[in-house]
Amino acid sequence: MNHKRLSLGPLPEDLAETLRGLSVNARTGNLRSGDTLDIEAPFDGTAFGWVGKGTEEDVEDAFTVARRVQTSWRASTFADRKRILLRFHDLVLKNRELLLDMIQLEMGKNRASAFDEVMDVAINARYYGNHLASFLRPSRHPGALPVLTRSREYHYPKGVVGQISPWNYPLTLGISDALAALAAGNTVVAKPDSSTPFCTLLALKLLLEAGLPENVMQVVTGPGRVVGNAIADRCDYLMFTGSTATGKTLGEQVGRRLVGFSAELGGKNPMIVQADADLRRAVEGSVHGCFSNSGQLCVSVERIYVEEGIYDDYLRELTAAVSAMSIGPGLDWSVDMGSLASRQQLDTVTEFVEDARAKGATVVTGGRARPDLGPYFYEPTVLTDVSDDARLRREEVFGPVIYVQKVRDVEEALRLANDTTYGLNACIFGDPRTAWEVAPRIEAGSVNINDGYTASWGSVDIPLGGVKESGMSRRHGREGLLKYTETQNISEQRIMPIQGPSALGRKAYATIVSVALQAGKTTGILR
């Protein structure tokens, strides 16, 4: 796990020029206070740019503009919105190297994990560009009475959607959810995390190049307690990704105004390794599912339950694979795992591991910080023998730390997997014939078979989200767009009213209708 420490030094000129432009433009140069926030590179701890420090008044200004332009954006055609999203798709792929540099610079992750973000944004842009018309077009439905009642379902944008996104996936979570809101005809006011604003600003720049009208999406940078709360107080719908604790607070805040809320929150995601699993595939999937993005993702695996028949072989092979991982900084493809994002994340990970170690856990591999590589590096870590009272058993680490536990059988694995207040993601490695029987019994919003998390995350035609304290509502799929709309039922009654013709007595009409309803159910005409 050795790698040379990096000093960033002079940035590539295209990246440096982009940062200069984003720092003084893209909604950050007009903030009232004139105060700024320095943005730090986790690789070496140096400041590489700045953005404006927004205030509540700045958020008020943004919403005033957003409400004014929302009328014209709502009137835009489905074809116009599709054209913009598909142009944006192409620009994301065309500028992928610049985006990769920006993601790594802001967040400290390795390049392969950064590419996951670029791919995700392109997929979401393409998906909603190609499907928004079919999702939003008025649709016919059976009316109250066949022939006599004609009903249609309409969808209209909520208005101004507020978005508060975290630091761990600054491009994906900074723009992908907004794409669905924009596709539905809403305007968006977004607050990226204070430590990772540039990816959202760069994505907005590309959206404007793709043809998005000015001010349809605005970004207000600044502290969450100020800018985030101000957005929650004004939006017509709130999209939040972050911790369960903050999600509960924001949910209460928007709930007082009866405003809709979508949240992807924390997780303590389990993996089950069945005795019939392909050992090589299970180990490779574990490394990816546990240590991508340095374990700093809400769907990352943090606990692994292995059937006793395969436990020893699995642990031996997993230990070898994790010990062989390369970690370090660098804007290239050679590193398996990058840095943690901040001093706070490093301190949290260290506390979890030391707490488990003090309570009897065995550190099989890893378990230490690597200041020789950079200020926030921590080795990918595997533990066993984690006691019930260790924080690691139930609390989310959000770092490159997992524990492995031997179980008698799948039934015990299921019991342990479901013994949590969370329910975001899970995975099973094993023979698909048996794994498909086990998967629906796991209490999680997504379950992957022979994959850690990417299979479900990348299947954007299916809604994705958490159960229990891992969130509410969904992103992706039809639901991921329609949540940003109001549903309207327009029904026409023809020939005669539902109450029957005035010339027919009410008792006689009730008898006729009752017979008709029974006949309709029996014949299948009424469903």
PyMOL commands that set and color helices and strands:
alter all, ss='L'
color gray80, all
select helices_A, chain A and resi 13-24+56-74+78-94+96-107+111-136+172-183+198-210+224-234+244-255+279-295+308-323+343-358+391-393+410-418+432-441+454-458+468-470+477-482+506-523
alter helices_A, ss='H'
color red, helices_A
select strands_A, chain A and resi 36-40+47-52+139-142+149-157+160-164+187-191+217-219+237-241+260-264+269-273+301-307+362-365+381-384+401-407+425-429+446-449+471-472+485-493
alter strands_A, ss='S'
color yellow, strands_A
deselect
rebuild
show_as cartoon
